[in-house]
């Protein structure tokens, strides 16, 4: 079927101004569509998918588009289903501390809405202003505060999902504790849009704490082993940090001007508790380490800048230089040696690597700048490094042409046949985000 | 060592007996099987074909493969404390008991994890690591005897999941024997966010229908620096409910927020751990806050004030650890305590949006009046998880059926206010038909589609969790009647 022939038919399903011919769009990150459709209701999403399914059309799904560089072997599908205009709060029960939102709503917009109620979603994704809630849940994004907050799988309690054939399936519910049937929510969190379009998302909320503080401790003259030992000792103490993140020297330099490893530690609690933990921390820090306290506005600005650092598909690649982002998962304290060794890769590959990782949760983010060939080389070396520590490396941002040179997800897991079985059951025509996920699912 | 002879002539029993260590590791005679005809849900009973006791993953895999190759239905069983009938051998299953796989394989304090075999008892983990300052958070009331494997199957909760989450939030990795005998490892090395659909999350809470878990990596937590518990007595249930809402609205996240009503209090006071609660109050709240010591006092003061604002009759914090422990022992034996005031009881497990508590309680009262059966209420009020306990006497003809109907009616009330039919006990056999209160046919189909990926022959724990396709309420009634007779 040619683009023009189904364009007219699509326009009979949905308002003309919601359909755009995007054949000629220059999309350096791929995952686009010959036509872009902007549904504004769930029914429209259903209609489009049903149409696509009946006509064997391929559909890519996007939110704000910040993660278009995350996986995918297809430059363009027949349709790009953009949820950017499918926004808004469906319901918020302040007393029950739950909220239901449409998938295209930006994360920050939801947090802003909740602020007057002293409530929040306990997640700290990157690019909160731009990223849509649907997109960040489909990609299972999380930031350094996951140590205290948990991740999307801990926050999402219910979903409305539009299946590839256009039917709506609900998973979970609207209560915070629920074991009725399989926990289907989990299947869709992090599924990269390969088995359904997230329509409405119900999330449990947490109160905004009365006080919070962030400390940046720099270690100008310390070996990584000393920082690791210090961290283990601190984590074993009574303190309850929300964030306990190790920053590499390149990243620390951006925030403190000092090129050294640093620890980023946050507390959120009632005032007395936060103060007490701060005081405790001050007494523990080793000689020559420097501690900078970020409070109120300073802290807000710091975090805002921090979450914007991640290379993403909303910025266009410049010159011959490319940016890449990789997520490494490892056993918690291995963050320290991996971060240290990634610095060596930086030198051998002639790239710049900015990195941070949580010593309490084992997830690390590395941002790489360099020439194409060097970046690919660095990514390969980082993947081997992660493997050496029994971990994995997932490339969460890379231009489309380079994604052909290195697999986004790495090796297939031993349970791959089950993943494939799930895809086959839900999306037998393989029409949604084809080849976007592990092992080409 | 010479093998003791197996008396059975059944070829499957003989074959299965060669797959375990010793002839005593298989039970097949009728008198031995009686103990396995039900779990904590005692209304329904069925006899297994045999019970086998493997000691390692390899044996489990061989037994499963044998059952698979010979089309023998089978299921896994832990301590048998499940409350919804998930381990009842409806189809004359071969029961694979996990109780001999009970080792603690490793503890890694630096990385906050422990690896256990499925038969390892929940509370033993905390007891083993508490001297080092750590604990395992999920704490179902049966934690002194239930197994972590069973907890994974049911996605068990407990009193403290308001702040810390349920089992699924604490599972980092699993080794699973699939229904064809293949062994897979998911959440390798307990590393978070392994690429691929979240099979960990899917298998946890799948009630033993997707695979048999043979090794579990769990998250362990650092003991909070301090804990404090408050006990409050209310003359009106509405006041107690409002206090629950106000505590949450004040921005406090208690570690636990429990409530008991008058009938429940009568029960716990007549049972093994009475603490002298007054008998004429309508509601009792047990509220626990934990965390950094410096911040606890302020929160306790706030909680006391909230209760006072809601006409509390008496409210105070525990004076010492001994008193705190006594209050909790009294609460944790709550279900069993019903035995002191009623010959039989049926536990339900609905969840509601917290704000609907007064409305739902008055509807449950109405169900009690209409059925003529007393209903005690014990609940995790903070997360809206109710446990209506329907008291009845099975010796009176028709009363068991009446109790089941009343229990089901309570769940309907929960579902109708936007809640669900089970928060932590699972669907099992008991609530199969009630699944229709919350899911449409195609949503149930979406779930059985996933089951078919793992368990295509449906030999593993068949007949659980899902309603009979296309049947109507009439059939459900018949089924329940048959179960009772």
Interface residues (C-beta under 8 A of the other chain):
Chain A: X93 X94 X95 X96 X97 X98 X118 X140 X150 X151 X153 X154 X163 X167 X169 X170 X171 X173 X174 X175 X176 X177 X178 X179 X180 X181 X182 X183 X184 X185 X186 X187 X189 X190 X191 X195 X206 X207 X208 X209 X210 X232 X235 X236 X238 X239 X240 X269 X270 X271 X272 X273 X274 X275 X276 X277 X327 X329 X330 X331 X332 X333 X360 X361 X362 X363 X390 X391 X392 X394 X409 X410 X413 X414 X415 X416 X418 X419 X421 X422 X424 X425 X426 X437 X438
Chain B: X109 X110 X111 X112 X133 X154 X155 X157 X161 X165 X166 X168 X169 X184 X185 X186 X188 X189 X190 X191 X192 X193 X194 X195 X196 X197 X198 X199 X200 X201 X202 X204 X205 X206 X222 X224 X225 X245 X248 X249 X251 X252 X253 X291 X292 X293 X294 X295 X297 X298 X299 X351 X352 X353 X354 X355 X380 X383 X384 X385 X418 X419 X420 X421 X422 X423 X424 X425 X426 X427 X431 X435 X438 X439 X440 X442 X443 X444 X446 X447 X449 X450 X451 X452 X453 X454 X465 X466
